[in-house]
Amino acid sequence: PAPGEAPQKPQTERIGGLLELAGGKFSNLEDATCESGGVCAMVGLKNVVTGDTLLIPSQSGKKKNKVNAEDYVCLSGVASPKPVITVRLEAESSEQQQRLSEALVLLTIEDPSLSVEDTDSVTLLSGL
């Protein structure tokens, strides 16, 4: 959650795979181990967004897959700085405008520093 927001209820996620990112290439990590200092990406997470806290629950004496809120620590998200640039986006047709709007929704989920102002005549995209 962003600073000042209430933490979400803990959820269990299934990781589909782990990729190592290096030099613009993706390598599948068969042993699911990311080395210290490495840059890795988890594949297949359904409910995770940028800024979420991911934890591996302790299994000491507890049933597997049982999620208790008191077993978790939720870190505050990172506050995004104010945008420094704004661009105007225009679509050539209403169909393209719909597709643009859908793409911008996904983009703002992936990058919380972006903001979109959508009016009847213009779409403004602001960011860093």
N, CA, C and O atoms as a GROMACS GRO file, in nm:
protein
  512
    1PRO      N    1   0.082  -0.121   0.000
    1PRO     CA    2   0.000   0.000   0.000
    1PRO      C    3   0.085   0.126   0.000
    1PRO      O    4   0.198   0.125   0.049
    2ALA      N    5   0.032   0.230  -0.054
    2ALA     CA    6   0.102   0.358  -0.052
    2ALA      C    7   0.102   0.413   0.090
    2ALA      O    8   0.018   0.374   0.171
    3PRO      N    9   0.196   0.501   0.121
    3PRO     CA   10   0.197   0.558   0.256
    3PRO      C   11   0.062   0.620   0.290
    3PRO      O   12   0.007   0.696   0.210
    4GLY      N   13   0.011   0.588   0.407
    4GLY     CA   14  -0.118   0.640   0.451
    4GLY      C   15  -0.235   0.550   0.417
    4GLY      O   16  -0.344   0.570   0.471
    5GLU      N   17  -0.217   0.452   0.329
    5GLU     CA   18  -0.324   0.359   0.293
    5GLU      C   19  -0.324   0.240   0.389
    5GLU      O   20  -0.221   0.203   0.444
    6ALA      N   21  -0.442   0.183   0.407
    6ALA     CA   22  -0.452   0.064   0.492
    6ALA      C   23  -0.392  -0.055   0.420
    6ALA      O   24  -0.409  -0.067   0.298
    7PRO      N   25  -0.322  -0.144   0.492
    7PRO     CA   26  -0.265  -0.262   0.426
    7PRO      C   27  -0.375  -0.355   0.377
    7PRO      O   28  -0.483  -0.362   0.435
    8GLN      N   29  -0.345  -0.426   0.269
    8GLN     CA   30  -0.440  -0.522   0.215
    8GLN      C   31  -0.440  -0.648   0.300
    8GLN      O   32  -0.347  -0.674   0.376
    9LYS      N   33  -0.547  -0.725   0.286
    9LYS     CA   34  -0.554  -0.854   0.352
    9LYS      C   35  -0.450  -0.946   0.287
    9LYS      O   36  -0.442  -0.951   0.165
   10PRO      N   37  -0.370  -1.018   0.367
   10PRO     CA   38  -0.270  -1.108   0.309
   10PRO      C   39  -0.334  -1.210   0.215
   10PRO      O   40  -0.440  -1.266   0.245
   11GLN      N   41  -0.269  -1.234   0.103
   11GLN     CA   42  -0.317  -1.329   0.003
   11GLN      C   43  -0.205  -1.426  -0.030
   11GLN      O   44  -0.087  -1.391  -0.021
   12THR      N   45  -0.241  -1.545  -0.070
   12THR     CA   46  -0.144  -1.643  -0.114
   12THR      C   47  -0.136  -1.640  -0.265
   12THR      O   48  -0.239  -1.638  -0.334
   13GLU      N   49  -0.015  -1.639  -0.317
   13GLU     CA   50   0.008  -1.637  -0.462
   13GLU      C   51   0.086  -1.762  -0.500
   13GLU      O   52   0.167  -1.813  -0.421
   14ARG      N   53   0.062  -1.811  -0.620
   14ARG     CA   54   0.140  -1.922  -0.674
   14ARG      C   55   0.235  -1.866  -0.779
   14ARG      O   56   0.192  -1.799  -0.873
   15ILE      N   57   0.364  -1.892  -0.762
   15ILE     CA   58   0.464  -1.842  -0.855
   15ILE      C   59   0.477  -1.940  -0.971
   15ILE      O   60   0.502  -2.059  -0.951
   16GLY      N   61   0.458  -1.890  -1.093
   16GLY     CA   62   0.466  -1.975  -1.212
   16GLY      C   63   0.608  -2.001  -1.256
   16GLY      O   64   0.634  -2.101  -1.324
   17GLY      N   65   0.701  -1.916  -1.221
   17GLY     CA   66   0.840  -1.933  -1.259
   17GLY      C   67   0.923  -1.814  -1.214
   17GLY      O   68   0.870  -1.714  -1.168
   18LEU      N   69   1.054  -1.829  -1.228
   18LEU     CA   70   1.145  -1.722  -1.190
   18LEU      C   71   1.243  -1.700  -1.305
   18LEU      O   72   1.305  -1.794  -1.354
   19LEU      N   73   1.255  -1.574  -1.347
   19LEU     CA   74   1.344  -1.538  -1.457
   19LEU      C   75   1.456  -1.450  -1.405
   19LEU      O   76   1.435  -1.365  -1.319
   20GLU      N   77   1.577  -1.471  -1.459
   20GLU     CA   78   1.688  -1.382  -1.430
   20GLU      C   79   1.698  -1.284  -1.545
   20GLU      O   80   1.697  -1.324  -1.661
   21LEU      N   81   1.709  -1.154  -1.512
   21LEU     CA   82   1.716  -1.049  -1.613
   21LEU      C   83   1.860  -0.999  -1.618
   21LEU      O   84   1.914  -0.950  -1.518
   22ALA      N   85   1.922  -1.012  -1.734
   22ALA     CA   86   2.061  -0.966  -1.748
   22ALA      C   87   2.087  -0.928  -1.892
   22ALA      O   88   2.063  -1.006  -1.984
   23GLY      N   89   2.136  -0.807  -1.913
   23GLY     CA   90   2.173  -0.762  -2.046
   23GLY      C   91   2.060  -0.765  -2.147
   23GLY      O   92   2.083  -0.793  -2.264
   24GLY      N   93   1.938  -0.737  -2.104
   24GLY     CA   94   1.824  -0.737  -2.194
   24GLY      C   95   1.774  -0.876  -2.229
   24GLY      O   96   1.688  -0.891  -2.316
   25LYS      N   97   1.826  -0.979  -2.162
   25LYS     CA   98   1.783  -1.116  -2.189
   25LYS      C   99   1.718  -1.175  -2.064
   25LYS      O  100   1.747  -1.135  -1.951
   26PHE      N  101   1.628  -1.271  -2.087
   26PHE     CA  102   1.559  -1.340  -1.978
   26PHE      C  103   1.606  -1.485  -1.977
   26PHE      O  104   1.603  -1.553  -2.080
   27SER      N  105   1.650  -1.533  -1.861
   27SER     CA  106   1.690  -1.672  -1.847
   27SER      C  107   1.603  -1.738  -1.743
   27SER      O  108   1.589  -1.686  -1.632
   28ASN      N  109   1.545  -1.853  -1.776
   28ASN     CA  110   1.460  -1.927  -1.683
   28ASN      C  111   1.548  -1.988  -1.575
   28ASN      O  112   1.645  -2.058  -1.606
   29LEU      N  113   1.517  -1.964  -1.448
   29LEU     CA  114   1.592  -2.021  -1.336
   29LEU      C  115   1.523  -2.150  -1.294
   29LEU      O  116   1.426  -2.147  -1.217
   30GLU      N  117   1.573  -2.262  -1.342
   30GLU     CA  118   1.512  -2.392  -1.316
   30GLU      C  119   1.508  -2.425  -1.168
   30GLU      O  120   1.412  -2.486  -1.119
   31ASP      N  121   1.614  -2.385  -1.094
   31ASP     CA  122   1.620  -2.417  -0.951
   31ASP      C  123   1.548  -2.314  -0.865
   31ASP      O  124   1.546  -2.325  -0.742
   32ALA      N  125   1.488  -2.212  -0.928
   32ALA     CA  126   1.410  -2.108  -0.861
   32ALA      C  127   1.490  -2.036  -0.753
   32ALA      O  128   1.439  -2.005  -0.646
   33THR      N  129   1.618  -2.011  -0.782
   33THR     CA  130   1.705  -1.942  -0.688
   33THR      C  131   1.763  -1.819  -0.756
   33THR      O  132   1.825  -1.830  -0.862
   34CYS      N  133   1.742  -1.704  -0.697
   34CYS     CA  134   1.798  -1.579  -0.747
   34CYS      C  135   1.918  -1.544  -0.658
   34CYS      O  136   1.903  -1.527  -0.537
   35GLU      N  137   2.035  -1.534  -0.719
   35GLU     CA  138   2.157  -1.506  -0.644
   35GLU      C  139   2.155  -1.365  -0.585
   35GLU      O  140   2.089  -1.276  -0.638
   36SER      N  141   2.227  -1.347  -0.478
   36SER     CA  142   2.239  -1.216  -0.414
   36SER      C  143   2.292  -1.115  -0.514
   36SER      O  144   2.393  -1.140  -0.580
   37GLY      N  145   2.226  -1.002  -0.526
   37GLY     CA  146   2.266  -0.897  -0.619
   37GLY      C  147   2.210  -0.916  -0.759
   37GLY      O  148   2.226  -0.829  -0.845
   38GLY      N  149   2.144  -1.029  -0.783
   38GLY     CA  150   2.086  -1.055  -0.914
   38GLY      C  151   1.953  -0.982  -0.930
   38GLY      O  152   1.889  -0.945  -0.831
   39VAL      N  153   1.912  -0.963  -1.054
   39VAL     CA  154   1.783  -0.902  -1.083
   39VAL      C  155   1.694  -1.011  -1.142
   39VAL      O  156   1.724  -1.066  -1.248
   40CYS      N  157   1.586  -1.041  -1.072
   40CYS     CA  158   1.498  -1.151  -1.113
   40CYS      C  159   1.353  -1.105  -1.118
   40CYS      O  160   1.317  -1.005  -1.055
   41ALA      N  161   1.272  -1.179  -1.192
   41ALA     CA  162   1.129  -1.147  -1.203
   41ALA      C  163   1.048  -1.274  -1.178
   41ALA      O  164   1.083  -1.381  -1.227
   42MET      N  165   0.940  -1.260  -1.101
   42MET     CA  166   0.849  -1.372  -1.078
   42MET      C  167   0.742  -1.370  -1.186
   42MET      O  168   0.692  -1.264  -1.224
   43VAL      N  169   0.707  -1.488  -1.236
   43VAL     CA  170   0.610  -1.501  -1.344
   43VAL      C  171   0.481  -1.561  -1.289
   43VAL      O  172   0.485  -1.652  -1.206
   44GLY      N  173   0.368  -1.510  -1.335
   44GLY     CA  174   0.239  -1.571  -1.304
   44GLY      C  175   0.168  -1.517  -1.182
   44GLY      O  176   0.067  -1.574  -1.140
   45LEU      N  177   0.217  -1.409  -1.122
   45LEU     CA  178   0.149  -1.352  -1.005
   45LEU      C  179   0.023  -1.279  -1.052
   45LEU      O  180   0.029  -1.198  -1.145
   46LYS      N  181  -0.088  -1.307  -0.988
   46LYS     CA  182  -0.216  -1.253  -1.034
   46LYS      C  183  -0.258  -1.124  -0.962
   46LYS      O  184  -0.320  -1.037  -1.023
   47ASN      N  185  -0.225  -1.111  -0.833
   47ASN     CA  186  -0.276  -1.000  -0.753
   47ASN      C  187  -0.168  -0.906  -0.702
   47ASN      O  188  -0.194  -0.825  -0.613
   48VAL      N  189  -0.048  -0.914  -0.757
   48VAL     CA  190   0.063  -0.833  -0.709
   48VAL      C  191   0.083  -0.713  -0.802
   48VAL      O  192   0.080  -0.727  -0.924
   49VAL      N  193   0.102  -0.596  -0.742
   49VAL     CA  194   0.132  -0.475  -0.819
   49VAL      C  195   0.258  -0.412  -0.762
   49VAL      O  196   0.304  -0.449  -0.654
   50THR      N  197   0.314  -0.318  -0.835
   50THR     CA  198   0.435  -0.249  -0.792
   50THR      C  199   0.414  -0.188  -0.654
   50THR      O  200   0.313  -0.122  -0.629
   51GLY      N  201   0.509  -0.212  -0.564
   51GLY     CA  202   0.501  -0.158  -0.429
   51GLY      C  203   0.449  -0.257  -0.326
   51GLY      O  204   0.456  -0.229  -0.206
   52ASP      N  205   0.396  -0.372  -0.368
   52ASP     CA  206   0.347  -0.472  -0.273
   52ASP      C  207   0.464  -0.539  -0.202
   52ASP      O  208   0.573  -0.550  -0.257
   53THR      N  209   0.440  -0.583  -0.079
   53THR     CA  210   0.537  -0.657  -0.001
   53THR      C  211   0.513  -0.805  -0.021
   53THR      O  212   0.401  -0.854  -0.004
   54LEU      N  213   0.618  -0.878  -0.057
   54LEU     CA  214   0.608  -1.022  -0.076
   54LEU      C  215   0.687  -1.092   0.033
   54LEU      O  216   0.803  -1.058   0.057
   55LEU      N  217   0.625  -1.188   0.098
   55LEU     CA  218   0.690  -1.261   0.207
   55LEU      C  219   0.668  -1.410   0.190
   55LEU      O  220   0.568  -1.454   0.132
   56ILE      N  221   0.760  -1.488   0.242
   56ILE     CA  222   0.743  -1.632   0.248
   56ILE      C  223   0.704  -1.664   0.393
   56ILE      O  224   0.781  -1.638   0.485
   57PRO      N  225   0.586  -1.721   0.413
   57PRO     CA  226   0.541  -1.745   0.551
   57PRO      C  227   0.623  -1.854   0.618
   57PRO      O  228   0.671  -1.947   0.554
   58SER      N  229   0.638  -1.839   0.748
   58SER     CA  230   0.705  -1.941   0.828
   58SER      C  231   0.614  -2.062   0.836
   58SER      O  232   0.493  -2.047   0.856
   59GLN      N  233   0.668  -2.181   0.821
   59GLN     CA  234   0.588  -2.303   0.825
   59GLN      C  235   0.608  -2.377   0.957
   59GLN      O  236   0.567  -2.493   0.969
   60SER      N  237   0.668  -2.313   1.058
   60SER     CA  238   0.696  -2.380   1.185
   60SER      C  239   0.568  -2.407   1.262
   60SER      O  240   0.509  -2.316   1.322
   61GLY      N  241   0.526  -2.531   1.259
   61GLY     CA  242   0.410  -2.573   1.338
   61GLY      C  243   0.277  -2.523   1.287
   61GLY      O  244   0.178  -2.532   1.359
   62LYS      N  245   0.269  -2.472   1.168
   62LYS     CA  246   0.143  -2.420   1.116
   62LYS      C  247   0.102  -2.499   0.993
   62LYS      O  248   0.187  -2.556   0.923
   63LYS      N  249  -0.027  -2.501   0.967
   63LYS     CA  250  -0.076  -2.567   0.847
   63LYS      C  251  -0.028  -2.490   0.724
   63LYS      O  252  -0.027  -2.367   0.723
   64LYS      N  253   0.011  -2.564   0.622
   64LYS     CA  254   0.051  -2.499   0.498
   64LYS      C  255  -0.070  -2.427   0.438
   64LYS      O  256  -0.184  -2.470   0.453
   65ASN      N  257  -0.041  -2.318   0.369
   65ASN     CA  258  -0.141  -2.238   0.297
   65ASN      C  259  -0.238  -2.163   0.388
   65ASN      O  260  -0.329  -2.097   0.338
   66LYS      N  261  -0.222  -2.171   0.520
   66LYS     CA  262  -0.309  -2.094   0.609
   66LYS      C  263  -0.248  -1.956   0.627
   66LYS      O  264  -0.134  -1.942   0.671
   67VAL      N  265  -0.324  -1.854   0.594
   67VAL     CA  266  -0.275  -1.718   0.600
   67VAL      C  267  -0.336  -1.647   0.719
   67VAL      O  268  -0.458  -1.633   0.728
   68ASN      N  269  -0.251  -1.602   0.811
   68ASN     CA  270  -0.296  -1.524   0.927
   68ASN      C  271  -0.235  -1.386   0.919
   68ASN      O  272  -0.114  -1.373   0.900
   69ALA      N  273  -0.316  -1.283   0.932
   69ALA     CA  274  -0.268  -1.145   0.920
   69ALA      C  275  -0.159  -1.114   1.021
   69ALA      O  276  -0.068  -1.037   0.991
   70GLU      N  277  -0.166  -1.173   1.141
   70GLU     CA  278  -0.067  -1.142   1.244
   70GLU      C  279   0.070  -1.203   1.214
   70GLU      O  280   0.168  -1.167   1.279
   71ASP      N  281   0.078  -1.295   1.118
   71ASP     CA  282   0.206  -1.358   1.081
   71ASP      C  283   0.284  -1.274   0.982
   71ASP      O  284   0.398  -1.309   0.950
   72TYR      N  285   0.228  -1.164   0.933
   72TYR     CA  286   0.289  -1.088   0.826
   72TYR      C  287   0.320  -0.945   0.868
   72TYR      O  288   0.253  -0.888   0.954
   73VAL      N  289   0.420  -0.890   0.805
   73VAL     CA  290   0.453  -0.750   0.820
   73VAL      C  291   0.432  -0.688   0.682
   73VAL      O  292   0.484  -0.739   0.583
   74CYS      N  293   0.356  -0.580   0.675
   74CYS     CA  294   0.331  -0.515   0.547
   74CYS      C  295   0.404  -0.381   0.546
   74CYS      O  296   0.376  -0.293   0.627
   75LEU      N  297   0.499  -0.368   0.454
   75LEU     CA  298   0.576  -0.245   0.445
   75LEU      C  299   0.499  -0.140   0.366
   75LEU      O  300   0.423  -0.173   0.275
   76SER      N  301   0.518  -0.014   0.402
   76SER     CA  302   0.455   0.094   0.327
   76SER      C  303   0.514   0.099   0.188
   76SER      O  304   0.632   0.073   0.167
   77GLY      N  305   0.430   0.134   0.092
   77GLY     CA  306   0.476   0.148  -0.045
   77GLY      C  307   0.563   0.271  -0.061
   77GLY      O  308   0.573   0.353   0.030
   78VAL      N  309   0.624   0.283  -0.174
   78VAL     CA  310   0.710   0.397  -0.204
   78VAL      C  311   0.624   0.507  -0.265
   78VAL      O  312   0.549   0.484  -0.359
   79ALA      N  313   0.636   0.626  -0.210
   79ALA     CA  314   0.561   0.740  -0.265
   79ALA      C  315   0.627   0.786  -0.394
   79ALA      O  316   0.749   0.801  -0.400
   80SER      N  317   0.548   0.807  -0.497
   80SER     CA  318   0.601   0.852  -0.625
   80SER      C  319   0.617   1.004  -0.623
   80SER      O  320   0.530   1.075  -0.572
   81PRO      N  321   0.728   1.052  -0.678
   81PRO     CA  322   0.744   1.198  -0.685
   81PRO      C  323   0.645   1.259  -0.784
   81PRO      O  324   0.584   1.188  -0.865
   82LYS      N  325   0.630   1.389  -0.777
   82LYS     CA  326   0.538   1.457  -0.868
   82LYS      C  327   0.591   1.447  -1.010
   82LYS      O  328   0.712   1.449  -1.032
   83PRO      N  329   0.500   1.437  -1.108
   83PRO     CA  330   0.543   1.428  -1.248
   83PRO      C  331   0.618   1.553  -1.291
   83PRO      O  332   0.590   1.664  -1.245
   84VAL      N  333   0.715   1.534  -1.382
   84VAL     CA  334   0.792   1.648  -1.433
   84VAL      C  335   0.763   1.675  -1.581
   84VAL      O  336   0.805   1.777  -1.635
   85ILE      N  337   0.691   1.583  -1.645
   85ILE     CA  338   0.658   1.603  -1.787
   85ILE      C  339   0.516   1.555  -1.812
   85ILE      O  340   0.472   1.455  -1.755
   86THR      N  341   0.446   1.625  -1.898
   86THR     CA  342   0.310   1.586  -1.940
   86THR      C  343   0.304   1.589  -2.092
   86THR      O  344   0.349   1.684  -2.155
   87VAL      N  345   0.248   1.483  -2.149
   87VAL     CA  346   0.232   1.477  -2.294
   87VAL      C  347   0.084   1.457  -2.327
   87VAL      O  348   0.010   1.396  -2.251
   88ARG      N  349   0.044   1.510  -2.440
   88ARG     CA  350  -0.094   1.498  -2.488
   88ARG      C  351  -0.099   1.380  -2.585
   88ARG      O  352  -0.019   1.372  -2.678
   89LEU      N  353  -0.193   1.290  -2.564
   89LEU     CA  354  -0.209   1.174  -2.650
   89LEU      C  355  -0.340   1.185  -2.725
   89LEU      O  356  -0.444   1.216  -2.666
   90GLU      N  357  -0.336   1.161  -2.855
   90GLU     CA  358  -0.456   1.168  -2.937
   90GLU      C  359  -0.470   1.041  -3.018
   90GLU      O  360  -0.373   0.993  -3.077
   91ALA      N  361  -0.590   0.986  -3.021
   91ALA     CA  362  -0.620   0.870  -3.104
   91ALA      C  363  -0.692   0.918  -3.230
   91ALA      O  364  -0.761   1.020  -3.229
   92GLU      N  365  -0.676   0.841  -3.338
   92GLU     CA  366  -0.738   0.881  -3.464
   92GLU      C  367  -0.885   0.840  -3.474
   92GLU      O  368  -0.959   0.896  -3.555
   93SER      N  369  -0.927   0.746  -3.391
   93SER     CA  370  -1.066   0.700  -3.396
   93SER      C  371  -1.113   0.666  -3.255
   93SER      O  372  -1.032   0.657  -3.163
   94SER      N  373  -1.243   0.648  -3.239
   94SER     CA  374  -1.296   0.613  -3.107
   94SER      C  375  -1.252   0.472  -3.067
   94SER      O  376  -1.234   0.444  -2.948
   95GLU      N  377  -1.235   0.383  -3.166
   95GLU     CA  378  -1.187   0.248  -3.136
   95GLU      C  379  -1.044   0.253  -3.082
   95GLU      O  380  -1.011   0.185  -2.984
   96GLN      N  381  -0.961   0.334  -3.146
   96GLN     CA  382  -0.823   0.349  -3.099
   96GLN      C  383  -0.819   0.418  -2.963
   96GLN      O  384  -0.732   0.388  -2.882
   97GLN      N  385  -0.911   0.510  -2.939
   97GLN     CA  386  -0.917   0.578  -2.809
   97GLN      C  387  -0.948   0.478  -2.698
   97GLN      O  388  -0.891   0.484  -2.590
   98GLN      N  389  -1.040   0.385  -2.725
   98GLN     CA  390  -1.074   0.281  -2.628
   98GLN      C  391  -0.952   0.194  -2.598
   98GLN      O  392  -0.924   0.163  -2.482
   99ARG      N  393  -0.881   0.154  -2.704
   99ARG     CA  394  -0.762   0.071  -2.686
   99ARG      C  395  -0.652   0.147  -2.612
   99ARG      O  396  -0.582   0.089  -2.529
  100LEU      N  397  -0.637   0.276  -2.641
  100LEU     CA  398  -0.540   0.360  -2.572
  100LEU      C  399  -0.573   0.368  -2.423
  100LEU      O  400  -0.484   0.354  -2.339
  101SER      N  401  -0.700   0.390  -2.391
  101SER     CA  402  -0.742   0.400  -2.252
  101SER      C  403  -0.714   0.270  -2.177
  101SER      O  404  -0.667   0.274  -2.063
  102GLU      N  405  -0.742   0.156  -2.239
  102GLU     CA  406  -0.716   0.027  -2.176
  102GLU      C  407  -0.566   0.006  -2.152
  102GLU      O  408  -0.526  -0.043  -2.046
  103ALA      N  409  -0.485   0.044  -2.250
  103ALA     CA  410  -0.340   0.029  -2.235
  103ALA      C  411  -0.286   0.120  -2.125
  103ALA      O  412  -0.197   0.080  -2.050
  104LEU      N  413  -0.340   0.241  -2.115
  104LEU     CA  414  -0.294   0.334  -2.012
  104LEU      C  415  -0.331   0.287  -1.872
  104LEU      O  416  -0.257   0.311  -1.777
  105VAL      N  417  -0.445   0.221  -1.858
  105VAL     CA  418  -0.482   0.165  -1.727
  105VAL      C  419  -0.379   0.062  -1.684
  105VAL      O  420  -0.333   0.064  -1.570
  106LEU      N  421  -0.342  -0.028  -1.777
  106LEU     CA  422  -0.240  -0.129  -1.745
  106LEU      C  423  -0.106  -0.065  -1.715
  106LEU      O  424  -0.035  -0.108  -1.624
  107LEU      N  425  -0.070   0.038  -1.789
  107LEU     CA  426   0.057   0.105  -1.770
  107LEU      C  427   0.066   0.173  -1.634
  107LEU      O  428   0.170   0.168  -1.569
  108THR      N  429  -0.043   0.235  -1.590
  108THR     CA  430  -0.041   0.302  -1.460
  108THR      C  431  -0.041   0.203  -1.344
  108THR      O  432   0.004   0.236  -1.235
  109ILE      N  433  -0.090   0.082  -1.367
  109ILE     CA  434  -0.080  -0.023  -1.264
  109ILE      C  435   0.066  -0.066  -1.251
  109ILE      O  436   0.116  -0.084  -1.140
  110GLU      N  437   0.134  -0.083  -1.364
  110GLU     CA  438   0.274  -0.125  -1.364
  110GLU      C  439   0.368  -0.015  -1.314
  110GLU      O  440   0.468  -0.044  -1.249
  111ASP      N  441   0.336   0.109  -1.343
  111ASP     CA  442   0.421   0.222  -1.304
  111ASP      C  443   0.338   0.327  -1.232
  111ASP      O  444   0.280   0.414  -1.295
  112PRO      N  445   0.332   0.318  -1.098
  112PRO     CA  446   0.248   0.410  -1.020
  112PRO      C  447   0.292   0.557  -1.029
  112PRO      O  448   0.218   0.645  -0.985
  113SER      N  449   0.411   0.585  -1.084
  113SER     CA  450   0.453   0.724  -1.096
  113SER      C  451   0.382   0.795  -1.212
  113SER      O  452   0.388   0.917  -1.222
  114LEU      N  453   0.315   0.718  -1.299
  114LEU     CA  454   0.241   0.776  -1.410
  114LEU      C  455   0.100   0.815  -1.366
  114LEU      O  456   0.040   0.750  -1.281
  115SER      N  457   0.049   0.922  -1.425
  115SER     CA  458  -0.090   0.958  -1.401
  115SER      C  459  -0.154   0.996  -1.535
  115SER      O  460  -0.089   1.051  -1.624
  116VAL      N  461  -0.283   0.965  -1.546
  116VAL     CA  462  -0.357   0.990  -1.670
  116VAL      C  463  -0.476   1.078  -1.638
  116VAL      O  464  -0.551   1.052  -1.544
  117GLU      N  465  -0.493   1.182  -1.717
  117GLU     CA  466  -0.611   1.268  -1.707
  117GLU      C  467  -0.685   1.255  -1.839
  117GLU      O  468  -0.637   1.299  -1.943
  118ASP      N  469  -0.801   1.194  -1.832
  118ASP     CA  470  -0.880   1.165  -1.952
  118ASP      C  471  -1.003   1.256  -1.954
  118ASP      O  472  -1.088   1.246  -1.866
  119THR      N  473  -1.013   1.343  -2.054
  119THR     CA  474  -1.131   1.426  -2.071
  119THR      C  475  -1.196   1.389  -2.203
  119THR      O  476  -1.148   1.302  -2.275
  120ASP      N  477  -1.306   1.456  -2.236
  120ASP     CA  478  -1.376   1.427  -2.362
  120ASP      C  479  -1.290   1.454  -2.484
  120ASP      O  480  -1.301   1.383  -2.584
  121SER      N  481  -1.204   1.554  -2.478
  121SER     CA  482  -1.131   1.594  -2.598
  121SER      C  483  -0.983   1.556  -2.598
  121SER      O  484  -0.920   1.554  -2.704
  122VAL      N  485  -0.927   1.526  -2.482
  122VAL     CA  486  -0.783   1.505  -2.476
  122VAL      C  487  -0.746   1.406  -2.365
  122VAL      O  488  -0.815   1.395  -2.264
  123THR      N  489  -0.636   1.334  -2.386
  123THR     CA  490  -0.579   1.247  -2.284
  123THR      C  491  -0.440   1.299  -2.252
  123THR      O  492  -0.356   1.316  -2.341
  124LEU      N  493  -0.415   1.326  -2.123
  124LEU     CA  494  -0.285   1.376  -2.079
  124LEU      C  495  -0.217   1.267  -1.997
  124LEU      O  496  -0.276   1.213  -1.904
  125LEU      N  497  -0.092   1.236  -2.031
  125LEU     CA  498  -0.011   1.138  -1.958
  125LEU      C  499   0.104   1.212  -1.892
  125LEU      O  500   0.183   1.278  -1.960
  126SER      N  501   0.113   1.201  -1.760
  126SER     CA  502   0.218   1.270  -1.685
  126SER      C  503   0.306   1.168  -1.615
  126SER      O  504   0.258   1.064  -1.571
  127GLY      N  505   0.435   1.200  -1.605
  127GLY     CA  506   0.526   1.108  -1.539
  127GLY      C  507   0.663   1.171  -1.522
  127GLY      O  508   0.682   1.292  -1.534
  128LEU      N  509   0.758   1.083  -1.494
  128LEU     CA  510   0.897   1.128  -1.469
  128LEU      C  511   0.976   1.134  -1.595
  128LEU      O  512   1.094   1.170  -1.592
   0.00000   0.00000   0.00000
